[in-house]
């Protein structure tokens, strides 16, 4: 597929709830050549240590890269209530045991999903085997190292922003003449390369916000007077506002915003901020004045009975910190 087709396809895959057929096609397009070697494991075939987390898993195929490294493509069906975000170490260790039991296989591309979650996790687990001789016994031992769970994993799906994950795989999807090596796959999962891009875009947003604030202060006497009275500098205001918004996204990712009264923390909608902006929580004329500012200083900065935020009719946590003072 060409780059435009790859872009549209990966958006459909990574912005939707998990679908086995769609993931199978994605793996085939990504790797170009997969040898179909399917099997299904469930019940007593799952190790006791993982039975409370894993309902079943299946292999849809095996890929051998140009360097001879073998990569299994797996789908892991997690039990309901297993949190994708909190169970990364368990998920990685489960696949590590699988790879070791398969004759020290090199790596696995894995989709983890649960029936009660619109999001799913796409991971690469790579093993590094070292054979060393025991100085005492003279026997050869196999030592293993795992790729870090955080670095080689993307949370994607219906409610999870996945721009970074999409950008990382577009070129591999569009490449049809050369099959990717395991190193190529690892590079796609390595988000260190996008750190500079993130900060460049963050800086761009800051400069745009600062320019807009300077313009507003220059043309609006009331705003100019308020900034002068409170000794507010536009540069400081812009930095603080962006920091507050970024932290809101962190809270949203945790499911701590928009929690229904009496419901457990972590059950809030993962699109709370977008839905707030789209007026699904109530109408407004000025988003900052009528929604963001009260959220910052009337909700997050104040302790309330049962954490109930009456303006929106939901739970918002009280944060005892300086960011919302």
Backbone bond lengths (Angstrom), bond angles and torsions (degrees), N, CA, C in turn:
res aa  C-N    CA-C-N  psi(-1)  N-CA   C-N-CA  omega(-1)  CA-C   N-CA-C  phi
1 X - - - 1.462 - - 1.523 109.36 -
2 X 1.331 116.42 150.87 1.454 119.68 178.04 1.535 110.05 -79.84
3 X 1.338 115.73 177.38 1.464 119.09 -172.89 1.528 111.92 -65.64
4 X 1.328 117.21 -37.38 1.461 119.70 178.68 1.527 111.11 -65.34
5 X 1.321 115.81 -42.99 1.465 119.80 177.25 1.525 110.95 -63.54
6 X 1.344 115.87 -40.73 1.463 120.24 178.85 1.524 111.08 -62.49
7 X 1.328 116.29 -40.94 1.464 120.82 179.51 1.524 111.28 -62.36
8 X 1.318 116.53 -46.85 1.467 120.93 -179.66 1.529 111.28 -65.86
9 X 1.325 115.70 -40.35 1.463 119.76 -177.93 1.523 111.79 -66.28
10 X 1.326 116.32 -45.88 1.465 118.65 -177.01 1.527 111.04 -69.74
11 X 1.323 117.56 -29.45 1.462 119.74 173.26 1.522 110.31 -61.72
12 X 1.323 115.63 -43.78 1.465 120.53 -179.19 1.530 110.67 -64.52
13 X 1.325 116.81 -39.09 1.469 121.18 -178.52 1.525 111.22 -70.87
14 X 1.332 117.04 -49.29 1.461 121.61 -171.18 1.527 114.06 -85.88
15 X 1.326 118.03 -11.21 1.462 120.11 179.24 1.525 111.91 -107.20
16 X 1.309 117.22 14.69 1.462 122.35 -178.67 1.525 110.12 -124.20
17 X 1.337 117.36 157.73 1.465 119.21 170.67 1.522 110.09 -57.62
18 X 1.323 116.39 159.57 1.459 119.63 -176.38 1.525 111.53 -62.64
19 X 1.322 115.09 135.75 1.457 122.51 175.13 1.525 107.43 -136.27
20 X 1.310 116.61 123.49 1.463 120.88 -173.54 1.520 112.46 -61.83
21 X 1.327 117.07 -43.59 1.454 119.93 179.79 1.511 112.09 -63.88
22 X 1.320 116.40 -41.81 1.461 121.00 179.87 1.524 110.45 -65.76
23 X 1.339 116.86 -41.12 1.460 119.74 178.83 1.522 110.99 -66.36
24 X 1.329 117.25 -38.75 1.456 120.36 178.18 1.513 112.07 -60.65
25 X 1.322 116.34 -41.69 1.465 119.45 177.74 1.524 110.75 -67.50
26 X 1.337 116.69 -39.49 1.460 120.67 177.80 1.528 110.80 -59.33
27 X 1.331 117.17 -45.93 1.463 120.74 179.48 1.522 111.06 -62.50
28 X 1.336 116.74 -40.60 1.463 120.85 179.91 1.525 111.16 -65.06
29 X 1.332 117.08 -40.47 1.465 120.74 179.25 1.524 111.07 -71.27
30 X 1.318 116.91 -35.39 1.458 121.15 -178.57 1.519 111.68 -69.17
31 X 1.327 116.39 -43.62 1.466 121.27 -173.33 1.521 113.27 -96.76
32 X 1.318 117.02 -15.51 1.469 124.55 178.85 1.525 113.59 73.56
33 X 1.317 117.53 -46.30 1.468 120.01 -177.27 1.533 109.93 -132.44
34 X 1.321 116.31 106.27 1.466 121.50 176.12 1.520 108.78 -116.40
35 X 1.316 115.59 130.40 1.461 119.96 174.57 1.526 108.50 -85.14
36 X 1.320 116.09 119.47 1.464 120.44 -177.49 1.528 110.14 -68.33
37 X 1.310 116.58 113.04 1.468 123.02 176.56 1.523 108.65 -137.13
38 X 1.330 117.07 65.27 1.465 119.47 -173.14 1.523 113.21 -77.16
39 X 1.319 115.27 145.97 1.461 122.02 166.58 1.519 108.04 -155.06
40 X 1.337 116.14 160.68 1.462 122.98 179.03 1.520 109.61 -125.64
41 X 1.324 116.51 135.03 1.456 121.73 176.02 1.531 108.69 -124.31
42 X 1.322 116.44 136.69 1.461 121.51 175.76 1.522 108.51 -156.93
43 X 1.324 116.17 176.46 1.460 120.85 175.50 1.512 113.72 58.21
44 X 1.329 116.33 -129.04 1.458 121.76 -175.72 1.524 113.34 -69.88
45 X 1.324 117.79 -10.72 1.462 120.71 177.98 1.527 111.81 -78.64
46 X 1.320 116.97 -8.45 1.461 121.66 176.70 1.526 108.70 -95.21
47 X 1.318 116.94 134.40 1.466 121.43 -178.34 1.529 110.53 -58.79
48 X 1.323 115.43 144.75 1.462 121.29 -175.77 1.528 112.60 -55.63
49 X 1.318 116.92 -35.76 1.464 120.74 -176.48 1.522 112.66 -64.05
50 X 1.341 116.56 -19.15 1.464 119.79 -174.77 1.525 113.59 -116.32
51 X 1.321 117.77 -0.64 1.466 120.14 -174.66 1.525 113.19 -62.59
52 X 1.321 117.56 -31.48 1.461 119.11 -179.20 1.524 112.18 -74.59
53 X 1.330 117.23 -13.12 1.456 121.18 -179.23 1.527 112.97 -109.14
54 X 1.326 117.14 -37.47 1.465 122.11 -171.03 1.517 110.09 -106.96
55 X 1.313 116.44 122.14 1.463 121.10 177.34 1.521 111.23 -83.54
56 X 1.333 116.29 -43.16 1.464 120.89 177.73 1.520 108.44 -164.48
57 X 1.318 116.10 164.98 1.461 119.59 171.77 1.514 108.50 -150.26
58 X 1.319 114.34 156.03 1.459 118.89 -179.46 1.514 110.15 -145.36
59 X 1.321 113.78 149.71 1.459 120.10 173.53 1.517 107.91 -100.91
60 X 1.332 116.57 132.27 1.463 119.29 177.36 1.518 112.05 -99.84
61 X 1.335 117.04 -13.03 1.451 118.75 177.64 1.513 112.52 171.30
62 X 1.319 115.03 175.35 1.462 122.69 179.26 1.523 109.10 -128.09
63 X 1.315 115.76 139.49 1.462 121.81 -179.76 1.520 108.80 -119.79
64 X 1.330 116.68 132.65 1.457 122.30 174.29 1.518 108.14 -111.04
65 X 1.326 116.74 118.52 1.464 119.77 -174.27 1.529 110.77 -81.54
66 X 1.338 118.89 172.23 1.466 121.37 -177.76 1.522 114.32 -59.13
67 X 1.339 118.12 -19.90 1.463 121.47 178.55 1.522 112.78 -92.73
68 X 1.329 116.61 0.45 1.455 120.61 179.79 1.514 115.01 90.47
69 X 1.326 118.18 1.41 1.468 121.00 177.31 1.527 109.77 -74.07
70 X 1.332 115.99 139.35 1.462 121.51 -177.89 1.528 110.74 -103.76
71 X 1.325 114.76 131.63 1.459 121.77 -178.51 1.523 108.64 -126.43
72 X 1.323 117.10 121.07 1.461 120.88 174.20 1.529 109.47 -88.09
73 X 1.325 116.08 142.27 1.463 121.91 176.07 1.522 107.44 -105.04
74 X 1.332 115.91 117.92 1.460 121.52 -170.46 1.528 111.75 -124.05
75 X 1.320 114.85 153.23 1.461 123.06 171.11 1.524 107.51 -124.18
76 X 1.329 116.60 122.91 1.461 121.63 -179.04 1.526 108.84 -112.99
77 X 1.324 115.36 118.83 1.467 122.38 179.30 1.522 108.13 -92.98
78 X 1.323 116.89 107.53 1.459 121.74 -177.95 1.526 110.75 -83.83
79 X 1.310 115.39 151.29 1.463 119.52 176.98 1.527 109.97 -69.14
80 X 1.321 116.08 150.97 1.453 120.35 178.18 1.519 109.97 -60.82
81 X 1.321 114.94 140.40 1.457 119.96 -177.46 1.511 113.57 92.65
82 X 1.335 117.73 -8.37 1.462 121.35 176.21 1.520 108.39 -82.63
83 X 1.331 117.08 114.38 1.454 121.27 -174.32 1.519 110.58 -78.78
84 X 1.323 116.27 122.93 1.458 121.09 -179.96 1.520 111.35 -60.52
85 X 1.322 116.42 -39.34 1.454 120.89 -175.12 1.520 111.89 -71.14
86 X 1.329 117.92 -38.67 1.463 120.85 -172.53 1.518 113.59 -90.99
87 X 1.312 117.74 -14.43 1.468 120.12 -171.28 1.522 112.64 -105.95
88 X 1.329 117.14 26.92 1.462 119.16 -175.54 1.520 112.67 -64.26
89 X 1.330 117.47 -39.86 1.462 119.61 -179.39 1.518 110.75 -64.20
90 X 1.339 116.92 -43.00 1.465 120.29 176.71 1.520 110.68 -60.42
91 X 1.318 117.08 -44.60 1.465 120.88 -178.66 1.524 111.07 -61.69
92 X 1.314 116.15 -44.47 1.463 120.43 179.82 1.525 111.08 -65.12
93 X 1.333 117.35 -44.74 1.462 120.44 -178.74 1.525 111.69 -65.67
94 X 1.325 116.63 -35.08 1.462 120.86 176.89 1.527 110.38 -59.37
95 X 1.326 116.40 -44.96 1.464 119.92 179.65 1.522 110.84 -71.88
96 X 1.329 118.15 -33.90 1.465 120.47 177.33 1.523 110.70 -61.09
97 X 1.328 117.22 -43.00 1.466 120.20 176.09 1.525 110.56 -62.83
98 X 1.310 116.14 -40.13 1.464 120.28 178.76 1.527 110.60 -60.38
99 X 1.328 117.10 -47.51 1.463 120.79 -177.74 1.523 111.18 -64.87
100 X 1.311 116.93 -39.89 1.464 120.15 179.09 1.526 110.78 -65.28
101 X 1.331 116.02 -39.67 1.463 119.93 179.94 1.523 112.29 -70.58
102 X 1.322 116.87 -16.92 1.469 121.38 179.70 1.521 111.72 -94.42
103 X 1.301 116.56 28.57 1.460 119.71 177.00 1.504 112.91 78.75
104 X 1.324 116.02 40.01 1.465 121.91 178.88 1.526 111.67 58.41
105 X 1.323 115.73 49.39 1.472 120.75 177.07 1.520 109.32 -64.79
106 X 1.345 115.75 152.50 1.463 120.41 -169.60 1.524 114.40 -73.53
107 X 1.342 117.85 -42.95 1.464 118.94 -172.69 1.519 110.57 -163.63
108 X 1.326 114.05 170.04 1.464 120.62 174.78 1.520 109.36 -143.86
109 X 1.326 115.26 138.56 1.462 122.32 167.31 1.520 106.51 -96.85
110 X 1.323 117.03 126.32 1.461 120.03 -168.51 1.522 111.39 -132.17
111 X 1.329 115.11 136.37 1.463 121.54 168.04 1.522 107.78 -108.65
112 X 1.335 116.40 122.48 1.462 121.97 175.60 1.526 108.05 -106.70
113 X 1.327 116.71 131.33 1.460 118.62 178.07 1.522 109.87 -145.90
114 X 1.338 114.55 160.43 1.461 122.01 176.59 1.519 108.19 -134.89
115 X 1.316 116.86 147.36 1.465 120.66 -176.53 1.523 113.09 -66.03
116 X 1.328 117.74 -22.53 1.462 120.02 -176.65 1.522 112.93 -101.35
117 X 1.320 117.60 17.54 1.462 121.16 -178.19 1.525 109.47 -133.29
118 X 1.332 118.58 125.70 1.465 120.40 178.32 1.523 113.13 -75.06
119 X 1.325 117.17 -7.49 1.461 121.84 178.61 1.527 110.11 -107.40
120 X 1.316 116.29 162.37 1.459 121.23 179.63 1.518 108.86 -148.16
121 X 1.320 116.14 165.84 1.461 121.18 -175.96 1.522 110.66 -114.30
122 X 1.334 115.19 133.76 1.462 122.45 176.84 1.521 107.55 -113.51
123 X 1.327 116.81 119.87 1.462 120.99 -170.69 1.522 112.42 -132.68
124 X 1.314 113.80 154.04 1.459 122.18 167.10 1.519 107.34 -116.72
125 X 1.317 116.29 123.53 1.466 121.34 173.24 1.520 106.66 -113.84
126 X 1.312 116.02 116.88 1.462 121.37 -177.63 1.516 109.68 -118.55
127 X 1.315 115.00 134.30 1.456 121.08 178.96 1.529 109.46 -100.58
128 X 1.324 115.65 143.37 1.458 121.50 172.57 1.523 106.88 -120.48
129 X 1.305 116.25 111.90 1.465 120.81 -175.65 1.529 110.39 -99.51
130 X 1.316 115.61 135.42 1.460 121.50 174.72 1.523 108.68 -126.39
131 X 1.308 115.63 130.63 1.465 120.17 178.55 1.524 108.74 -103.62
132 X 1.333 115.50 117.15 1.461 120.55 -176.82 1.520 109.16 -126.34
133 X 1.316 114.95 154.50 1.466 120.56 -179.91 1.523 109.73 -96.71
134 X 1.323 115.80 128.19 1.458 121.43 177.93 1.529 108.65 -68.37
135 X 1.330 116.51 124.65 1.468 120.74 -175.96 1.519 112.25 -65.06
136 X 1.319 117.59 -25.80 1.464 121.18 -177.31 1.518 112.06 -86.97
137 X 1.325 116.61 -49.83 1.467 120.86 -173.96 1.520 113.33 -95.18
138 X 1.328 116.31 -20.59 1.457 119.45 -176.79 1.515 113.50 80.70
139 X 1.331 117.79 -1.44 1.461 120.95 -179.40 1.531 111.08 -78.46
140 X 1.325 114.41 151.46 1.457 120.92 177.99 1.530 108.95 -86.82
141 X 1.323 115.94 127.13 1.460 121.06 177.72 1.525 109.41 -115.12
142 X 1.322 115.17 147.87 1.462 121.10 176.56 1.519 108.59 -101.38
143 X 1.318 115.54 117.95 1.458 121.05 174.98 1.519 108.65 -101.29
144 X 1.318 116.17 149.53 1.461 118.93 -176.11 1.521 110.87 -133.29
145 X 1.319 114.68 149.35 1.451 121.54 174.94 1.521 107.91 -129.69
146 X 1.334 116.82 147.28 1.459 121.76 -178.71 1.515 110.48 -111.76
147 X 1.336 115.98 147.32 1.453 119.12 170.50 1.521 108.70 -66.40
148 X 1.331 117.68 143.50 1.471 120.11 -178.60 1.522 111.69 -59.78
149 X 1.331 115.69 135.61 1.465 119.81 -176.68 1.517 111.74 -62.85
150 X 1.306 117.35 -38.95 1.457 119.63 -175.24 1.527 111.16 -70.15
151 X 1.315 117.11 -43.15 1.451 120.31 -172.93 1.520 112.24 -71.87
152 X 1.310 118.27 -32.88 1.457 120.20 -172.56 1.522 111.58 -109.43
153 X 1.313 114.78 49.99 1.452 119.62 -178.33 1.516 109.55 -156.07
154 X 1.328 116.42 137.21 1.456 121.64 175.80 1.522 109.19 -123.51
155 X 1.325 115.96 131.47 1.459 121.21 171.64 1.522 107.45 -90.99
156 X 1.324 116.74 121.06 1.461 122.12 -175.51 1.528 108.53 -130.94
157 X 1.317 116.74 178.25 1.455 119.53 176.64 1.513 113.07 131.71
158 X 1.304 115.30 -166.64 1.463 122.28 -171.10 1.525 113.36 -65.44
159 X 1.321 117.97 -37.38 1.465 120.29 -175.20 1.520 112.97 -110.47
160 X 1.316 118.09 1.96 1.461 121.17 -174.44 1.530 110.52 -104.62
161 X 1.346 119.39 122.07 1.462 120.40 174.70 1.525 110.31 -58.69
162 X 1.332 116.49 129.84 1.470 119.07 -173.22 1.524 112.29 -133.50
163 X 1.321 117.02 26.50 1.469 120.06 -177.75 1.523 111.02 -57.76
164 X 1.334 116.68 -45.63 1.463 119.93 -178.52 1.520 111.31 -60.85
165 X 1.319 117.11 -46.77 1.468 120.64 179.61 1.520 110.97 -60.06
166 X 1.314 116.96 -42.09 1.463 120.38 -179.83 1.524 110.76 -62.01
167 X 1.328 116.47 -47.22 1.460 120.38 -177.91 1.527 111.97 -62.86
168 X 1.314 116.96 -33.20 1.458 120.88 -176.92 1.527 112.95 -68.44
169 X 1.332 117.82 -25.21 1.466 119.78 -172.87 1.528 114.36 -111.42
170 X 1.324 118.24 -4.64 1.466 120.24 -176.20 1.523 111.61 -59.73
171 X 1.324 117.48 -47.13 1.467 119.92 -176.64 1.524 111.99 -65.22
172 X 1.327 117.80 -39.13 1.464 120.36 177.91 1.522 110.81 -65.88
173 X 1.327 117.22 -37.55 1.465 120.35 177.89 1.519 111.21 -65.35
174 X 1.327 116.15 -40.13 1.466 120.21 -176.38 1.526 112.27 -75.51
175 X 1.336 117.96 -20.54 1.465 121.69 -178.55 1.525 110.17 -80.63
176 X 1.320 116.39 116.29 1.463 120.65 -177.96 1.525 112.99 -112.81
177 X 1.319 117.01 -16.12 1.468 119.19 -175.49 1.525 112.61 -85.13
178 X 1.317 117.35 -32.34 1.464 121.00 -177.91 1.523 109.60 -118.85
179 X 1.317 116.24 130.56 1.458 120.37 177.50 1.531 109.96 -77.07
180 X 1.318 118.14 141.64 1.467 120.05 -178.11 1.524 111.96 -72.23
181 X 1.320 115.89 144.94 1.458 120.57 172.09 1.531 108.67 -84.59
182 X 1.318 115.59 167.27 1.463 119.67 175.94 1.525 110.24 -62.06
183 X 1.331 116.58 -34.68 1.466 119.91 175.99 1.525 111.10 -63.36
184 X 1.340 117.27 -37.81 1.468 120.71 176.69 1.528 110.86 -61.67
185 X 1.326 115.49 -43.21 1.464 119.64 179.17 1.528 110.87 -64.14
186 X 1.331 115.52 -42.71 1.462 119.17 179.55 1.523 110.75 -62.55
187 X 1.336 116.72 -39.45 1.464 120.45 178.81 1.525 111.30 -63.13
188 X 1.338 116.72 -35.94 1.464 120.12 178.85 1.524 111.73 -66.13
189 X 1.324 116.50 -31.02 1.466 120.51 179.16 1.528 112.82 -84.84
190 X 1.318 117.16 -12.76 1.459 121.07 -175.03 1.526 109.83 -81.95
191 X 1.323 117.15 102.66 1.460 120.26 -173.72 1.525 112.93 -81.02
192 X 1.327 118.80 0.43 1.457 119.63 176.38 1.522 111.09 -60.37
193 X 1.334 116.35 -31.31 1.462 119.59 -176.95 1.516 111.85 -70.82
194 X 1.338 118.79 -18.31 1.466 120.23 -179.87 1.526 111.92 -98.98
195 X 1.331 117.45 -0.55 1.456 119.70 -179.88 1.520 111.21 -61.05
196 X 1.330 117.47 -44.78 1.462 120.64 179.37 1.520 110.48 -63.40
197 X 1.342 116.91 -40.19 1.463 120.23 178.46 1.524 110.39 -60.21
198 X 1.335 116.54 -42.28 1.464 120.25 179.14 1.523 110.90 -59.96
199 X 1.315 117.14 -48.72 1.456 119.39 -176.93 1.526 111.75 -69.15
200 X 1.330 117.03 -32.92 1.467 119.38 175.37 1.527 110.48 -63.01
201 X 1.337 116.53 -43.22 1.466 120.02 179.13 1.528 110.95 -69.47
202 X 1.319 116.59 -37.73 1.466 120.47 177.37 1.528 110.14 -62.57
203 X 1.317 116.24 -42.82 1.462 120.49 177.47 1.521 110.38 -62.41
204 X 1.350 116.12 -40.30 1.458 119.92 178.18 1.518 112.02 -62.09
205 X 1.337 116.92 -41.51 1.467 120.81 177.43 1.531 110.83 -63.84
206 X 1.324 115.40 -41.41 1.466 119.68 178.78 1.525 111.03 -60.58
207 X 1.321 117.04 -45.66 1.466 120.54 -178.67 1.526 111.38 -65.81
208 X 1.334 116.84 -38.14 1.469 120.13 177.01 1.524 111.03 -65.31
209 X 1.327 116.57 -42.91 1.458 120.69 178.85 1.522 110.82 -65.25
210 X 1.324 116.32 -42.60 1.462 120.20 179.39 1.526 110.83 -62.05
211 X 1.320 116.61 -42.97 1.466 120.77 178.66 1.531 111.09 -61.97
212 X 1.340 115.99 -42.17 1.468 120.28 179.45 1.529 110.71 -65.55
213 X 1.331 117.25 -41.07 1.463 120.89 179.09 1.526 111.43 -65.62
214 X 1.325 116.36 -43.90 1.465 119.78 178.36 1.526 110.64 -59.96
215 X 1.340 115.63 -40.66 1.459 119.44 178.32 1.515 112.15 -65.67
216 X 1.343 116.38 -40.62 1.464 120.69 179.83 1.524 110.93 -64.78
217 X 1.323 116.96 -44.00 1.463 121.26 179.63 1.524 110.74 -63.93
218 X 1.320 116.44 -36.90 1.462 120.45 -177.94 1.528 112.65 -68.44
219 X 1.325 116.99 -34.84 1.467 119.20 -173.70 1.531 114.52 -102.65
220 X 1.337 118.06 -12.69 1.463 120.64 -176.97 1.533 109.34 -113.91
221 X 1.338 116.79 111.22 1.463 121.07 -176.43 1.524 112.25 -63.28
222 X 1.334 116.48 -38.94 1.465 119.99 -178.14 1.523 111.11 -65.17
223 X 1.322 116.54 -44.48 1.464 120.62 178.22 1.521 110.07 -65.11
224 X 1.327 116.30 -42.44 1.461 120.15 -180.00 1.529 110.80 -61.32
225 X 1.330 116.04 -41.30 1.466 120.00 179.47 1.525 111.44 -66.30
226 X 1.344 117.06 -40.41 1.467 120.33 179.97 1.522 111.13 -65.60
227 X 1.327 117.06 -42.70 1.462 120.41 178.67 1.525 110.27 -63.25
228 X 1.337 116.72 -39.18 1.460 120.29 -179.19 1.525 110.89 -69.52
229 X 1.335 116.77 -43.72 1.465 120.97 -179.00 1.526 111.46 -62.24
230 X 1.330 116.11 -42.07 1.466 121.01 -177.35 1.528 112.68 -90.50
231 X 1.339 115.48 3.71 1.472 121.86 179.17 1.536 111.34 53.45
232 X 1.320 114.38 48.77 1.463 121.24 179.59 1.521 109.35 -97.05
233 X 1.307 117.06 127.57 1.464 122.01 173.72 1.519 108.96 -94.98
234 X 1.320 116.43 136.75 1.465 119.65 -177.18 1.522 111.90 -60.52
235 X 1.326 117.82 -36.04 1.468 120.36 -179.71 1.527 110.61 -64.23
236 X 1.327 116.70 -44.13 1.471 120.53 178.79 1.525 110.68 -66.03
237 X 1.334 116.34 -41.51 1.464 120.60 179.80 1.526 110.31 -60.92
238 X 1.338 116.77 -44.16 1.470 120.95 -178.79 1.523 111.04 -63.96
239 X 1.329 117.24 -43.57 1.465 120.80 179.50 1.529 111.30 -62.45
240 X 1.340 115.82 -44.82 1.461 119.52 -177.96 1.523 111.11 -66.61
241 X 1.337 117.12 -42.12 1.463 120.29 -178.92 1.524 111.12 -62.54
242 X 1.328 117.58 -44.08 1.464 119.79 178.37 1.526 110.74 -63.91
243 X 1.324 116.91 -40.15 1.460 119.73 177.13 1.517 112.05 -61.95
244 X 1.325 116.59 -40.37 1.463 120.73 178.17 1.522 111.33 -64.14
245 X 1.325 116.35 -43.06 1.468 120.05 -178.69 1.526 110.81 -66.06
246 X 1.330 117.15 -42.00 1.464 120.26 177.40 1.527 110.21 -59.94
247 X 1.327 116.66 -41.32 1.465 119.65 179.73 1.520 111.17 -67.30
248 X 1.336 117.64 -34.17 1.462 120.48 174.96 1.522 110.81 -59.89
249 X 1.325 116.50 -39.30 1.466 119.29 178.54 1.528 111.12 -66.13
250 X 1.319 116.37 -34.30 1.467 119.55 174.83 1.527 110.24 -63.15
251 X 1.339 117.11 -46.15 1.464 121.02 178.62 1.523 110.94 -63.33
252 X 1.331 115.83 -39.61 1.460 120.02 178.43 1.519 111.24 -62.75
253 X 1.324 116.40 -41.70 1.463 120.78 179.14 1.528 111.30 -61.13
254 X 1.330 116.11 -33.77 1.464 121.21 177.97 1.525 112.43 -77.47
255 X 1.333 117.29 -10.06 1.462 120.31 -177.40 1.509 113.04 76.46
256 X 1.349 117.06 29.76 1.459 121.74 -176.39 1.528 113.08 -101.04
257 X 1.311 118.67 1.11 1.459 121.67 178.85 1.524 109.58 -111.57
258 X 1.330 115.91 138.95 1.460 119.21 177.44 1.512 114.29 71.74
259 X 1.329 117.52 25.40 1.466 121.14 179.58 1.532 109.14 -71.43
260 X 1.311 116.27 132.01 1.459 119.91 -179.68 1.532 110.87 -63.81
261 X 1.352 118.03 146.38 1.467 120.61 -179.26 1.527 112.12 -53.18
262 X 1.320 115.52 127.46 1.457 121.29 179.05 1.511 115.14 84.81
263 X 1.329 117.38 -10.09 1.467 120.60 -179.59 1.529 110.11 -81.55
264 X 1.317 115.96 164.14 1.464 121.37 -177.08 1.522 110.94 -76.80
265 X 1.328 115.24 147.18 1.462 119.54 172.65 1.525 109.17 -60.80
266 X 1.316 115.89 141.65 1.459 120.83 -177.28 1.511 112.73 101.88
267 X 1.341 117.08 -6.92 1.471 120.60 -177.76 1.525 112.52 -101.55
268 X 1.327 116.79 5.31 1.462 119.78 179.41 1.517 111.84 -68.78
269 X 1.342 117.55 154.76 1.469 121.00 -178.37 1.524 111.59 -64.84
270 X 1.326 116.39 138.94 1.460 121.14 -178.86 1.530 112.56 -78.98
271 X 1.333 116.58 -2.11 1.460 120.91 175.67 1.529 110.38 -117.96
272 X 1.324 116.97 30.44 1.466 121.45 -174.56 1.525 112.03 -55.15
273 X 1.329 117.98 -48.57 1.460 120.79 -175.71 1.519 111.60 -65.72
274 X 1.313 117.17 -41.35 1.457 120.25 177.13 1.522 110.48 -63.66
275 X 1.320 117.04 -43.12 1.463 119.68 -179.84 1.526 111.02 -67.49
276 X 1.335 117.14 -33.13 1.463 120.74 175.76 1.525 110.21 -64.98
277 X 1.328 115.93 -43.57 1.467 120.86 178.87 1.527 111.19 -66.75
278 X 1.326 116.64 -35.23 1.468 121.38 179.96 1.527 113.39 -80.14
279 X 1.328 117.30 7.71 1.471 124.13 174.85 1.524 113.47 68.99
280 X 1.334 116.79 23.33 1.459 119.04 176.51 1.528 112.14 -77.30
281 X 1.324 116.72 -13.87 1.466 121.03 176.69 1.523 111.31 -102.40
282 X 1.323 117.51 -2.35 1.457 120.65 -179.41 1.517 111.43 145.59
283 X 1.317 115.60 154.41 1.461 121.45 -177.70 1.531 110.42 -78.35
284 X 1.304 116.11 157.77 1.459 121.57 176.16 1.523 108.64 -158.53
285 X 1.326 115.38 162.27 1.464 121.59 174.34 1.520 110.67 -103.93
286 X 1.338 115.88 -41.79 1.461 121.93 179.33 1.527 108.16 -121.78
287 X 1.333 117.29 113.38 1.467 121.22 -173.15 1.522 112.14 -62.27
288 X 1.327 117.15 -42.82 1.464 118.78 -178.61 1.522 110.99 -67.16
289 X 1.342 116.58 -51.02 1.465 120.24 -175.04 1.524 112.99 -65.53
290 X 1.333 116.73 -38.80 1.460 120.18 -170.18 1.526 114.23 -99.87
291 X 1.331 117.50 -16.92 1.462 119.18 -178.31 1.530 112.16 -123.63
292 X 1.331 117.26 -57.51 1.464 119.10 -175.18 1.528 112.48 -66.60
293 X 1.326 117.17 -49.82 1.468 119.43 -176.48 1.529 112.38 -61.25
294 X 1.346 119.64 -46.02 1.471 118.29 174.40 1.527 113.09 -61.86
295 X 1.338 116.96 -35.56 1.463 119.75 178.06 1.526 110.60 -63.33
296 X 1.340 116.38 -42.22 1.458 120.59 179.67 1.532 111.81 -65.43
297 X 1.352 116.11 -51.71 1.461 120.23 -164.25 1.530 115.02 -106.76
298 X 1.337 117.57 -15.41 1.460 119.77 176.38 1.521 111.83 -103.99
299 X 1.321 116.66 -20.74 1.468 120.48 -177.98 1.525 111.48 -108.04
300 X 1.323 117.21 -66.74 1.462 120.94 -174.14 1.526 112.87 -67.23
301 X 1.345 117.66 -27.31 1.464 120.67 -174.67 1.521 113.59 -95.96
302 X 1.346 118.27 -2.17 1.461 120.09 -176.50 1.527 110.98 -126.11
303 X 1.317 115.11 140.13 1.459 120.09 176.56 1.524 109.14 -81.51
304 X 1.339 115.73 132.15 1.460 120.86 -176.73 1.523 109.49 -133.90
305 X 1.330 116.55 154.33 1.460 120.81 177.33 1.523 109.98 -60.88
306 X 1.323 116.06 126.55 1.468 122.55 178.65 1.524 112.78 58.77
307 X 1.346 117.07 17.58 1.471 122.36 -179.84 1.524 112.38 57.49
308 X 1.330 117.69 23.94 1.463 121.13 -177.59 1.525 110.19 -79.32
309 X 1.314 115.82 125.35 1.464 122.98 176.83 1.523 106.92 -102.63
310 X 1.336 115.51 102.58 1.458 120.53 -168.88 1.524 113.09 -65.62
311 X 1.320 118.39 -30.67 1.462 120.49 -178.54 1.523 111.80 -57.65
312 X 1.339 116.76 -37.49 1.463 121.17 -179.14 1.521 112.61 -108.00
313 X 1.332 117.00 -10.58 1.457 119.61 179.95 1.510 113.70 69.58
314 X 1.331 116.65 37.53 1.470 120.94 -178.81 1.521 108.98 -145.62
315 X 1.326 115.80 172.98 1.459 121.07 176.49 1.530 110.14 -87.73
316 X 1.322 115.16 132.76 1.461 123.29 173.25 1.527 106.13 -130.10
317 X 1.325 120.00 130.32 1.467 120.13 -175.31 1.527 112.51 -70.59
318 X 1.310 115.95 148.03 1.461 122.04 171.03 1.520 108.16 -85.05
319 X 1.326 116.47 126.47 1.457 121.53 -179.52 1.520 108.64 -114.42
320 X 1.297 115.94 115.90 1.458 121.29 -178.59 1.525 109.04 -87.84
321 X 1.336 115.56 73.65 1.457 120.03 -177.72 1.516 110.78 -146.52
322 X 1.328 116.11 172.48 1.456 120.58 -174.79 1.510 115.40 -83.18
323 X 1.328 118.12 -12.40 1.464 120.10 -174.35 1.519 112.21 -66.94
324 X 1.341 117.07 -27.64 1.465 120.18 -176.95 1.534 111.64 -117.63
325 X 1.322 115.49 33.32 1.464 120.47 175.15 1.529 109.23 -97.34
